[in-house]
Amino acid sequence: MSKNLIEKLRKEKEEYIKKHDVGFYVNDTHTKFIKTKRHLVNYNWNLKYSEISGIAFGNIMRGDDDSFFIIFILEDKKPIYFNMTYESEEMQGFDKFMEKLKEKLDLEQIWEQDKVILAYPENLRGRELYKPWTNSVETVFHGLKRFFGLKHHVSGILKDEFEIYLKNKKTNVQ
């Protein structure tokens, strides 16, 4: 790539950031993420650290697309799927966000090719989050729904040990 093209792309990114609120806005209790309008991969979310039940990292290969995801499992809410593959203006503040998760949850990133691995809670760190697709009819149907775009492509059926952890967490809170 020529230096002129790289410089032009850098300036375009800086101008977009000046005109639009995008990226990670981190404070002591939560992080707000605002997606860019130029890429349609992610969506806006607000993450309260106190609501996090689990965090997993996924390196998923679909066709020729090698994507890196962070999955936040929240208490009684839908998970947040964040695709961190693209180096765009929405990654502004990402390092600060990861530092905050390290501070609050002692979070360490864990990556394995074509797997979704738990990094939090600490007692399940390093284990896979989802049941294998061949585990049951339910997981096969879920896999088909992912293939046809009816489910997020890094979603899955939670493994029993994580389900038990969530159930125990709920019981201890009440």
N, C-alpha and C positions, 0 to 999 in steps of 0.2 A: 504494500500500500504506500502511496506517496505521502510525503510529510504534509503536503498541502491538504490532502483529503482528511488525514488524521486531525489536523488542526481545525479544519472546517467542522468536523463531527464534534470535537471537543467544545468549540464555541457554540454550536447549535444546542448541545446538552446544557451548557451553562446558561444560555439565554432562556431555555425552557424552564430551568429551575428558578430563575429570577421571576418569571411570569406566573408560575403555578406552584402551589403548595404540593410537594410530592415527597415521598420518602418516609423515614421513621422519625417520629417525635416521641422521645423517651423522657419519662420522668420517674419518680421513685415508686409509684404505685401501678403504673400502666404504660403501655406504648401504643400509640396510634400510628397506623400505616395508611398512607394515601397513595394510591396507584397512579401511574402515569396514564395519560389518555392516548399516548402514542403506541403502547403495547397492550394487548388484551389478555395477558396471561394471568395476572393477579387481580385481586379485588380489595376494596378498602376494608379495614378491620380495626377494632379497638380491643387490646388484650390486657386484661387485669391480671397481674402476676398471681394474686391470691386465688384465682379461678383455674389455674393450670393444674391438671391432674397428670398429664404426661406430655413428653416431647419426644418426637422421633425424627430421625434423619433418613431420607430415602434418596438413593442414587438409582434412578429408574431409566432403563433403555427401552424406548418404544420406536421400533423401526430404526432410523438413523438419528433419532433425537435422544441424546444423553442428558437428562435433566436432574437437577439437584433440588430436593424439597425439604422443607421443615414442616412438620405436622404438629400442631398444638391440639391436644385433647383437653377439652374444658369440661368443668362440672356442669352436667345437665344441659349442654349446648352442643351445637354442631361443631365439628373440628374446624380448625383454620388450616388450610393448605397454602403454603407460600412457596412459589417457584423462585429460587434464587439463582437460576441459571444465567439470566440475561444481565449483562453489565449495562444497565440503563440508569437514568437519573433517579429512578425510584429506589435505588440502593443507597442513596444518600442517608447517612445516619445508621446504616446497618451495623457497622463495627461497634458503635456506641450501644446499640440494642443488644448485641451479643455479649458485650462487657457487662451489661446490666443483668442479663440472664445468668452469667457466670457468678456475679455477685449475689444475686437473690437465690439461685437454685443450685449453685455449684455445677453448672451445665458444661459438659465437654461434648464437642461434636464427634460423632461416630459414623463412619461411612463404610458400607460394603456394597459392592457392585450388585445391582438388581435386587436389593433387599431394603426393607424399612426396619431400622434398628432403633430401639428405645435408648434414649440418653438420660431420661428422667421419668420416673423416680429412680433414685440411685440404686435401690435394691434390685431393680430389673434392668439396669444398664447393661447394654450389649446383647440383649435378647431381641428376637424378632417381634414386631408388634402384631402382625396378622397371621392367621392360619394359612397354611399353603392352599392354593386354589384347588388341589385335588382332595382336600380333607373331607369334604362333604358336598352334597347337592347344593346346599346354601352357598358355599364358597364358589362353586362352579357358576351358579346363576349370577352371583355378584361380579365375577370376572367377565361374564358376557355383557352385563350392564355397563361395566367400565369400557369394554371394547366398543360398544355402540354409543358411548357418550352419555349414558343415563346416570352414571356415578362418576365421581372424580377419579382420574386414572391412578392416583396413589391412595385411594381408599381401599378398605378391605374389611374382613370380619375379624374382630379383635380376638386374640388368643385367650384361652381360659384363664391363664395366670394373671393377665392384665385385667380381665373382667372381675376376677376375685379381688384384686387390689382395689379397683374402683368401688366395688360393693363394700369392702371393709372400710375404705375411706369415708364413704357415705354414712355407714353405721357409726363410726367413731365421731363424726361431726354432729350427728343428731343427739 
